[in-house]
Amino acid sequence: MKKLIKIAIHILFWCCYILLLSIRDLLFNNEIFHNFITFTVITAPLIPFVYFNLYFLIPKFLFQNKKPQYFISFGMLLAISVIIRNYATYTVYAVILKIDTIEPFFSGKVGWWTASSETFVLFFISSTIYLVQKWYLKDKYVKELENKNMRSELDLLKSQLQPHFLFNNLNTIYFLMDDEPQKAKELVIQLSDALSHQLYKANQDQVNLEEELDYLRNYIKMEQIRHQDFLTLHYDFPTENINYNIAPMLLITFVENAFKHGINSKGYTISIDISIENGVLGLVVQNTKSDHPKSDKGGLGLINARKRLELLYPNQHNLEISDQEEEFIVKLDIKLKNE
Protein backbone atom coordinates (compact mmCIF):
# COMPACT_ATOMS: atom_id res chain seq x y z
CA MET A 1 0.00 0.00 0.00
CA LYS A 2 2.79 2.41 0.92
CA LYS A 3 4.53 1.65 -2.37
CA LEU A 4 1.38 2.47 -4.34
CA ILE A 5 0.97 5.74 -2.43
CA LYS A 6 4.59 6.64 -3.18
CA ILE A 7 4.09 5.93 -6.90
CA ALA A 8 0.89 8.01 -6.89
CA ILE A 9 2.73 10.94 -5.29
CA HIS A 10 5.46 10.80 -7.94
CA ILE A 11 2.87 10.71 -10.73
CA LEU A 12 1.09 13.67 -9.13
CA PHE A 13 4.36 15.63 -9.04
CA TRP A 14 4.98 15.11 -12.74
CA CYS A 15 1.40 15.97 -13.61
CA CYS A 16 1.61 19.23 -11.61
CA TYR A 17 4.93 20.17 -13.19
CA ILE A 18 3.67 19.53 -16.73
CA LEU A 19 0.39 21.31 -15.96
CA LEU A 20 2.25 24.44 -14.87
CA LEU A 21 4.20 24.47 -18.13
CA SER A 22 0.95 23.94 -20.04
CA ILE A 23 -0.73 26.88 -18.28
CA ARG A 24 2.27 29.08 -18.99
CA ASP A 25 2.05 28.25 -22.72
CA LEU A 26 -1.57 29.34 -22.89
CA LEU A 27 -0.05 32.66 -23.98
CA PHE A 28 0.92 30.95 -27.22
CA ASN A 29 -1.66 28.19 -27.53
CA ASN A 30 -5.01 28.35 -25.74
CA GLU A 31 -5.62 24.57 -25.92
CA ILE A 32 -4.39 23.38 -22.51
CA PHE A 33 -4.91 19.68 -23.25
CA HIS A 34 -2.78 20.02 -26.38
CA ASN A 35 -0.11 21.79 -24.34
CA PHE A 36 -0.22 19.09 -21.66
CA ILE A 37 0.35 16.30 -24.20
CA THR A 38 3.15 18.27 -25.85
CA PHE A 39 5.03 18.92 -22.61
CA THR A 40 4.52 15.32 -21.51
CA VAL A 41 6.38 14.16 -24.63
CA ILE A 42 9.07 16.80 -24.13
CA THR A 43 9.56 16.09 -20.42
CA ALA A 44 9.48 12.28 -20.55
CA PRO A 45 13.13 11.85 -21.72
CA LEU A 46 14.34 13.84 -18.69
CA ILE A 47 12.59 11.71 -16.06
CA PRO A 48 15.34 9.01 -15.85
CA PHE A 49 17.97 11.72 -15.42
CA VAL A 50 16.02 13.34 -12.59
CA TYR A 51 15.74 10.04 -10.69
CA PHE A 52 19.40 9.27 -11.39
CA ASN A 53 20.27 12.51 -9.59
CA LEU A 54 17.87 11.83 -6.70
CA TYR A 55 18.60 8.18 -6.01
CA PHE A 56 22.22 7.82 -7.10
CA LEU A 57 24.21 11.07 -7.21
CA ILE A 58 22.77 12.66 -4.06
CA PRO A 59 23.02 9.55 -1.80
CA LYS A 60 26.39 8.42 -3.20
CA PHE A 61 28.16 11.77 -3.23
CA LEU A 62 26.27 14.61 -1.53
CA PHE A 63 25.18 12.56 1.51
CA GLN A 64 28.68 11.08 1.77
CA ASN A 65 30.17 14.59 1.96
CA LYS A 66 31.78 14.22 -1.47
CA LYS A 67 30.60 17.60 -2.70
CA PRO A 68 33.16 18.17 -5.50
CA GLN A 69 32.33 14.79 -7.06
CA TYR A 70 28.63 15.53 -6.77
CA PHE A 71 28.72 18.97 -8.38
CA ILE A 72 30.95 17.75 -11.22
CA SER A 73 28.64 14.80 -11.86
CA PHE A 74 25.55 16.98 -11.52
CA GLY A 75 26.98 19.53 -13.96
CA MET A 76 27.60 16.82 -16.56
CA LEU A 77 24.12 15.37 -16.00
CA LEU A 78 22.53 18.80 -16.32
CA ALA A 79 24.41 19.55 -19.56
CA ILE A 80 23.29 16.26 -21.12
CA SER A 81 19.73 16.89 -19.94
CA VAL A 82 19.69 20.40 -21.50
CA ILE A 83 20.83 18.99 -24.85
CA ILE A 84 18.17 16.28 -24.72
CA ARG A 85 15.48 18.79 -23.66
CA ASN A 86 16.35 21.14 -26.50
CA TYR A 87 16.42 18.29 -29.04
CA ALA A 88 13.13 16.86 -27.75
CA THR A 89 11.43 20.25 -27.93
CA TYR A 90 12.74 20.85 -31.45
CA THR A 91 11.59 17.39 -32.56
CA VAL A 92 8.08 17.88 -31.19
CA TYR A 93 7.50 21.36 -32.57
CA ALA A 94 9.50 21.33 -35.82
CA VAL A 95 9.33 17.68 -36.92
CA ILE A 96 6.08 16.32 -35.46
CA LEU A 97 3.92 19.46 -35.38
CA LYS A 98 5.56 20.94 -38.53
CA ILE A 99 5.93 24.43 -37.12
CA ASP A 100 8.54 25.90 -39.48
CA THR A 101 8.99 29.14 -37.59
CA ILE A 102 10.22 27.28 -34.51
CA GLU A 103 13.56 26.13 -35.98
CA PRO A 104 15.37 29.52 -35.75
CA PHE A 105 14.13 29.82 -32.16
CA PHE A 106 15.67 26.56 -30.97
CA SER A 107 18.88 26.91 -32.95
CA GLY A 108 19.55 30.34 -31.38
CA LYS A 109 20.53 31.52 -27.91
CA VAL A 110 16.95 32.00 -26.78
CA GLY A 111 16.13 28.37 -27.45
CA TRP A 112 19.16 27.11 -25.52
CA TRP A 113 18.41 29.52 -22.69
CA THR A 114 14.81 28.30 -22.48
CA ALA A 115 15.90 24.65 -22.43
CA SER A 116 18.60 25.36 -19.84
CA SER A 117 16.38 27.35 -17.48
CA GLU A 118 13.46 24.90 -17.64
CA THR A 119 15.76 21.92 -17.10
CA PHE A 120 17.55 23.57 -14.19
CA VAL A 121 14.23 24.51 -12.56
CA LEU A 122 13.08 20.90 -12.91
CA PHE A 123 16.22 19.56 -11.21
CA PHE A 124 16.08 22.28 -8.57
CA ILE A 125 12.44 21.61 -7.63
CA SER A 126 12.85 17.83 -7.56
CA SER A 127 16.08 18.00 -5.55
CA THR A 128 14.59 20.46 -3.07
CA ILE A 129 11.52 18.29 -2.48
CA TYR A 130 13.75 15.20 -2.08
CA LEU A 131 16.12 16.91 0.39
CA VAL A 132 13.27 18.42 2.42
CA GLN A 133 11.67 14.98 2.61
CA LYS A 134 14.94 13.41 3.76
CA TRP A 135 15.42 16.17 6.32
CA TYR A 136 11.89 15.63 7.63
CA LEU A 137 12.38 11.85 7.89
CA LYS A 138 15.75 12.31 9.61
CA ASP A 139 14.30 14.84 12.03
CA LYS A 140 11.41 12.47 12.75
CA TYR A 141 13.85 9.61 13.32
CA VAL A 142 15.99 11.71 15.68
CA LYS A 143 12.92 12.68 17.72
CA GLU A 144 11.80 9.06 17.89
CA LEU A 145 15.31 8.07 18.99
CA GLU A 146 15.30 10.78 21.66
CA ASN A 147 11.93 9.54 22.92
CA LYS A 148 13.21 5.97 22.98
CA ASN A 149 16.29 7.09 24.88
CA MET A 150 14.10 8.94 27.35
CA ARG A 151 11.94 5.85 27.84
CA SER A 152 15.07 3.75 28.18
CA GLU A 153 16.44 6.12 30.82
CA LEU A 154 13.16 6.00 32.72
CA ASP A 155 13.19 2.21 32.62
CA LEU A 156 16.78 2.29 33.81
CA LEU A 157 15.93 4.59 36.72
CA LYS A 158 13.04 2.33 37.71
CA SER A 159 15.31 -0.71 37.69
CA GLN A 160 18.19 0.85 39.63
CA LEU A 161 17.02 0.67 43.23
CA GLN A 162 15.31 -2.68 43.14
CA PRO A 163 13.75 -3.53 46.52
CA HIS A 164 14.82 -7.19 46.34
CA PHE A 165 18.45 -6.14 45.81
CA LEU A 166 18.44 -3.99 48.95
CA PHE A 167 16.38 -6.45 51.00
CA ASN A 168 18.52 -9.47 50.15
CA ASN A 169 21.79 -7.74 51.00
CA LEU A 170 20.47 -6.11 54.17
CA ASN A 171 19.13 -9.48 55.23
CA THR A 172 22.53 -11.08 54.59
CA ILE A 173 24.26 -8.32 56.57
CA TYR A 174 21.88 -8.90 59.46
CA PHE A 175 22.71 -12.61 59.72
CA LEU A 176 26.46 -12.02 59.29
CA MET A 177 26.68 -9.42 62.06
CA ASP A 178 26.77 -12.03 64.87
CA ASP A 179 28.84 -14.83 63.33
CA GLU A 180 31.04 -12.99 60.82
CA PRO A 181 31.05 -9.25 61.67
CA GLN A 182 34.06 -8.56 59.45
CA LYS A 183 32.25 -9.92 56.40
CA ALA A 184 29.20 -7.88 57.40
CA LYS A 185 31.31 -4.71 57.43
CA GLU A 186 32.77 -5.54 54.02
CA LEU A 187 29.31 -6.13 52.64
CA VAL A 188 28.09 -2.79 53.97
CA ILE A 189 30.99 -1.01 52.23
CA GLN A 190 30.34 -2.88 48.98
CA LEU A 191 26.62 -2.15 49.17
CA SER A 192 27.36 1.53 49.78
CA ASP A 193 29.69 1.69 46.76
CA ALA A 194 27.13 -0.08 44.55
CA LEU A 195 24.31 2.27 45.56
CA SER A 196 26.58 5.29 45.06
CA HIS A 197 27.37 4.14 41.52
CA GLN A 198 23.69 3.58 40.77
CA LEU A 199 22.63 6.96 42.10
CA TYR A 200 25.39 9.20 40.75
CA LYS A 201 26.74 7.47 37.63
CA ALA A 202 23.72 5.84 36.04
CA ASN A 203 22.29 9.14 34.72
CA GLN A 204 25.44 9.93 32.74
CA ASP A 205 25.71 9.11 29.05
CA GLN A 206 29.14 7.51 29.48
CA VAL A 207 31.22 6.46 32.47
CA ASN A 208 34.78 5.34 32.88
CA LEU A 209 35.11 1.63 32.15
CA GLU A 210 37.26 1.10 35.24
CA GLU A 211 34.47 2.49 37.44
CA GLU A 212 31.90 0.24 35.78
CA LEU A 213 34.13 -2.79 36.29
CA ASP A 214 34.57 -1.86 39.97
CA TYR A 215 30.79 -1.72 40.30
CA LEU A 216 30.50 -5.19 38.76
CA ARG A 217 33.16 -6.53 41.13
CA ASN A 218 31.27 -5.15 44.13
CA TYR A 219 28.05 -6.69 42.92
CA ILE A 220 29.71 -10.07 42.33
CA LYS A 221 31.35 -10.04 45.76
CA MET A 222 28.00 -9.31 47.41
CA GLU A 223 26.33 -12.14 45.54
CA GLN A 224 29.27 -14.42 46.32
CA ILE A 225 28.80 -13.83 50.06
CA ARG A 226 25.05 -14.44 49.83
CA HIS A 227 25.41 -17.71 47.89
CA GLN A 228 28.75 -18.93 49.25
CA ASP A 229 27.36 -22.30 50.38
CA PHE A 230 26.21 -23.36 46.91
CA LEU A 231 28.12 -21.22 44.45
CA THR A 232 31.22 -22.04 42.44
CA LEU A 233 32.28 -18.73 40.95
CA HIS A 234 34.91 -17.70 38.44
CA TYR A 235 35.36 -14.17 37.16
CA ASP A 236 38.19 -12.46 35.31
CA PHE A 237 38.31 -8.73 34.59
CA PRO A 238 41.02 -6.79 32.74
CA THR A 239 43.25 -4.45 34.72
CA GLU A 240 45.24 -2.93 31.83
CA ASN A 241 44.28 -1.06 28.65
CA ILE A 242 40.92 -0.03 30.13
CA ASN A 243 41.04 3.69 29.29
CA TYR A 244 37.65 3.59 27.62
CA ASN A 245 34.14 4.84 28.26
CA ILE A 246 30.97 2.78 28.32
CA ALA A 247 27.26 3.35 28.88
CA PRO A 248 26.50 2.90 32.60
CA MET A 249 24.58 -0.07 33.99
CA LEU A 250 24.79 -1.91 30.68
CA LEU A 251 26.75 -5.01 31.66
CA ILE A 252 25.11 -5.55 35.05
CA THR A 253 21.96 -6.99 33.47
CA PHE A 254 23.83 -10.01 32.10
CA VAL A 255 25.73 -10.57 35.34
CA GLU A 256 22.62 -10.16 37.50
CA ASN A 257 20.71 -12.53 35.22
CA ALA A 258 23.28 -15.26 35.88
CA PHE A 259 22.86 -15.03 39.66
CA LYS A 260 19.11 -14.61 39.50
CA HIS A 261 18.40 -17.57 37.22
CA GLY A 262 21.28 -19.86 38.08
CA ILE A 263 20.41 -20.70 41.69
CA ASN A 264 20.28 -24.44 42.20
CA SER A 265 19.87 -26.24 45.53
CA LYS A 266 22.41 -28.86 44.41
CA GLY A 267 25.03 -26.22 43.75
CA TYR A 268 25.65 -24.12 40.69
CA THR A 269 28.46 -22.57 38.69
CA ILE A 270 28.82 -19.06 37.29
CA SER A 271 31.65 -17.86 35.05
CA ILE A 272 32.10 -14.19 34.08
CA ASP A 273 34.93 -13.17 31.75
CA ILE A 274 35.55 -9.66 30.44
CA SER A 275 38.34 -8.81 28.01
CA ILE A 276 39.50 -5.81 26.00
CA GLU A 277 41.12 -6.22 22.59
CA ASN A 278 41.61 -3.46 20.01
CA GLY A 279 38.97 -1.29 21.63
CA VAL A 280 36.38 -4.09 21.69
CA LEU A 281 34.99 -5.22 25.02
CA GLY A 282 34.14 -8.89 25.17
CA LEU A 283 31.80 -10.25 27.85
CA VAL A 284 31.08 -13.95 28.31
CA VAL A 285 28.69 -15.02 31.08
CA GLN A 286 27.93 -18.69 31.69
CA ASN A 287 25.68 -20.12 34.38
CA THR A 288 24.18 -23.50 35.11
CA LYS A 289 20.40 -23.39 35.00
CA SER A 290 18.21 -23.24 38.09
CA ASP A 291 16.25 -26.25 39.35
CA HIS A 292 13.38 -23.81 39.89
CA PRO A 293 13.19 -21.82 36.63
CA LYS A 294 11.78 -18.32 36.93
CA SER A 295 8.57 -17.69 35.03
CA ASP A 296 10.10 -14.95 32.87
CA LYS A 297 13.34 -16.87 32.28
CA GLY A 298 15.24 -13.62 32.51
CA GLY A 299 13.54 -12.53 29.32
CA LEU A 300 12.44 -9.03 30.29
CA GLY A 301 15.84 -7.94 31.57
CA LEU A 302 17.63 -9.30 28.51
CA ILE A 303 15.08 -7.73 26.16
CA ASN A 304 15.60 -4.32 27.77
CA ALA A 305 19.38 -4.79 27.61
CA ARG A 306 19.14 -5.66 23.91
CA LYS A 307 17.06 -2.52 23.28
CA ARG A 308 19.61 -0.36 25.12
CA LEU A 309 22.40 -1.84 23.03
CA GLU A 310 20.50 -1.10 19.82
CA LEU A 311 19.95 2.49 20.93
CA LEU A 312 23.39 3.20 22.36
CA TYR A 313 25.62 1.08 20.12
CA PRO A 314 23.92 0.71 16.72
CA ASN A 315 26.07 -1.41 14.37
CA GLN A 316 28.78 -1.40 17.06
CA HIS A 317 27.87 -4.47 19.06
CA ASN A 318 27.16 -8.15 18.71
CA LEU A 319 25.03 -10.07 21.22
CA GLU A 320 24.64 -13.85 21.20
CA ILE A 321 22.42 -15.63 23.74
CA SER A 322 22.49 -19.42 23.94
CA ASP A 323 19.81 -21.13 26.04
CA GLN A 324 21.09 -24.70 26.31
CA GLU A 325 19.68 -27.65 28.22
CA GLU A 326 21.89 -27.31 31.29
CA GLU A 327 23.44 -23.87 31.01
CA PHE A 328 22.80 -20.35 29.80
CA ILE A 329 25.51 -18.49 27.87
CA VAL A 330 25.71 -14.82 26.91
CA LYS A 331 28.40 -13.46 24.59
CA LEU A 332 28.61 -9.72 24.00
CA ASP A 333 31.08 -7.62 22.01
CA ILE A 334 30.95 -3.81 22.12
CA LYS A 335 33.09 -1.33 20.23
CA LEU A 336 34.15 1.20 22.86
CA LYS A 337 35.34 4.80 22.60
CA ASN A 338 38.50 6.12 24.17
CA GLU A 339 38.23 8.61 27.03
N, C-alpha and C positions, 0 to 999 in steps of 0.2 A: 504493500500500500504506500509506504513512504517513497519507494522508488518511482511509482506512478505519479505521486504528487510532485516529486522533484522534476520529472520529465515534463509535467504540465506547466510548472513554473518556468522552465527553460523555453518552452514553446511560447508561453505568454510574453516573455521578454522579447523574443524575436518578432513576434506579431506587433508589439508596441513600438519597437524600434522602426520596423518597416512602415507602420501606420504613420508615424511622425514624419518620415520622409515623404510619404504619399500626400499628407496634408500640406507639407511645405510646397510640393510641386503643383498644388492646385492653382498656383499663380500662372503656370504654363499650360496645364491640362486639367480641366474641371471634372474629369471622370476619375473619381478616387479609386474605384475598383480596378480600373486600368492601371493607375499608378501603383497600386498595391502589388499587382501581379508583376509589373515591370521591375519594381525594386526587390521583390522576392527573388527573381531570376538573377538580378545584379548582385544581391547580397549573399546568395547561397554559396558561391565559391569561397567566400571569406570565413564561413562558419568553422571549418576545420582548423584554420589558422588561429582563430580566437580561442578555441578550446585547447589548442596546443600551447598557447601562452598561459592559459589559466591552470591547466592540469599537468604541465611539464616544466615550462621555463620558470614560473613563479615558485613552485615547490622545490625544484631542483637547485635553483640558483638564488633567488631573492630570499626565500625562507632559510637558506643555508648560509646567509650572509656573504654570498658571492656576487656582490652588486656589479662589479665590472663585467663579469661573464654574462650576467643577466642583461644589462643594458646593451652590450654588443649584440647578443643574440636577439634581443627584442628589436633593435634597430634593423638588423637584417630581415627579420620576420616582417616588420612594418613595411620595409622597402618592397619586398616581394608582394605583399598584400596590396600596396598602392598600385603596382604594375598590373596585377590581376584585376583589381577593381576598375582601373581605367580601361583595360582591354574588354572586360565584361560589359561595361557601360557602352563602349563604342560598338561592340557586337550587337547589343540589344537595339540600340537606337539607329545605327547606320546600316547594319546588315539585315536584321530581322524586321524592324519597323520601316526601313527604307527612308529614313529622314536624311536627305542629302546635306542639309544645312548644318548637320551636327558634326560632320567630320572636321572642319576647321576648328571647331570649339575644343574637341578632345585632343587634337594634335598640337594645340597651343598651350601657353602657360596657364590660362584659366582652367582648362580641362584638367591638367595635372594638379593644379592647386585644389580644385574641387574634389578630386579623387583622394588626394592626400589628407585634406581636412576631414572629410567624411570618414575615411578609414581610421584616422587617429582618434576621432571622437568615439567611434565604435569600440576601439581597443581601450580607450580611457574609461568609458562608461562600464564596460564589462569587467575590467580590472578593478575598478572602484567598488562595484557591487560585490565582487568576489572577496576582496580584501576586507570590506566592512563585515561581510558574513563571517569570514574567518576570525576577525577580531571579536565579533559578538559571541561566537561559539567558544573561543578561548576564554573570554571574560566570564561566560557562563560556567565553563569548566573550572576556572579558578575559584569562583564563588562556591560551587559545589564542593570543591576540594577543601576550601576553608571551613565550610559547614561540617564536612566529614571530620576534619581535624578537631573542630570544636566538640563534636559529639564524642570523638575518640578521647579527647582530654577529659570530658565530663565522666565518661565511663572509667577512665583511669583514676580520676579522683575518687569515684565511688568505690573502686576496688582497693584503694590504698590501705585504709585503716579498717581491715576486715575484722569484725568482732571475734571470729574464731581464732585468728592469729594471735590477738592480744590475750584472749581467754586461755588458750592452750599454754602459752608461755608463762603467763602469770600463775597458772595452776601448777606448772612444772617447778617454777621458782618456789612456790609455797611448800611443796613436798621436799625440795632439796634443802630448804633452810635449816632443818633439824639435823639431817644425816650428812649432808655435804654442803655446808655453808659457803665454802670457797667456790664451788661450781655455781651456786645460786648467785653469788656476787658477779661472777663472770657472765652469767646469763643476763643479769640486769644490765650490765654494761653493753653487751651485744644487742639487747633489745632496745636500749636507748639509742645506740648508733643507727640501728635499722629504722627506727621511727623518725630520727632526725633526717636521714636520707630521704625517706618517703615524704616528709613534710616540706623540706626546703630544696630538694633537688628535682623532685618529680615534675614540677611545673616548668622547668627549663626545657628549651628545645634540644639542647645537647649537654652532656656532662662528660667529665673526664673519665676515660675508660678505667683508669686505676681506681677511682672512687666507686664506680659501678661494680668492679670486681670485689672490692672490699665489702660492699653491701651484700653481694652474693655469698662471700665467705662467712659473714656474720650470720646470715640466714641459715646456711648449711650447718654451722656449728650449733645453732640453737636447735635445729631439727635433729642433729646427731645426739645431743643430750637427751632430748625427749624420747628418742627411739633407740637408745643405746643397747637395750636388751635384745632387740631383734634385728638390728640393722647392720649390714656389712656395707661400708661406704668407701668409695674411692673418688677422689676429685683432684684434678690437676689444672692449675691456672698459670698463665705466663707471668713472669716477673720482669722481663726485659722487652724492649721494643713495643711498649704499650702507650706511646705518646699519641693517642688517638682520642677522638670524641665519639660518643654513641648516644642514641636516644635513651633517656632514663626509663627504668622499669620495664625494659623490653625483654631481657633474658630471664628475669625472675619467673615469668609465667611457666617456662619449660622446666625450670628447676623445681618450682613449687608443685607442678603437676606430677613430677616423679615421686615426691614424698606423699602427696595426697592420695595418689592412686596406686601406690606400690606396696602399701602396708599389708603384710601377710603374717598371720599368727604363727606360722612355722618358720618365720625368718625371711628376710628379703634383702636384695642387693640393689644398690644404686651406684651408677658410675657417671661422673660429670667431668668432661674434658673440654677445656677451652684452649685454643691455640691462635697465634697470629702469624700470618705468612703473607708477605708482600701486600700489606694493608688490608688483608681479608681475615676477618674473625671467623673461626670455625668453632661451633659448639656441637658437642655430641652428648646426649643424655640417654642413658639406658636404665631401665628399671624392670625388675620382675613384677608380674601383675598380681594384683591383690586377690585374696581368696574371698573377698566380699566386694565385688565390683561396684563402683558408684554408678548411680542411675544415669548421670550425664556423661560418664566415661571421659571426663576431662574435656569434653567437646567444646563447651562454651568458652572456656579460657583460651583454648588453642585457636578457636575461630576468631576471637578478638585479637589475639596476638598476630594471626595471619593478616587481618585487616590493617593493623598498625604497621606491619612490615610493608604492605602494599602502598600505604599512604606515605610512609616515611622513607622507604628505600625502594622506589619503583625501579625495576630492571637492575637493581643492585643487590639482590639477595636471592638465595635459593633455599627453600625449606622442604625437607623430606620427612614425612612421618610414617613410620612402619609399625602397624599394630599386629604383632605376631601372636602366636598361641600362648607363649609363656612370658614374653617380655614386650615392652613398648620402647621404641627407639625414635629419637628425634635428632635430625642432622640439619644444622643451620649454618649457612655461610652468608656473611654480610660484608660488603665493601665499605670500609670506614674512611673517614676523613681525618687528616692530620690536624693537630691543635692549631 
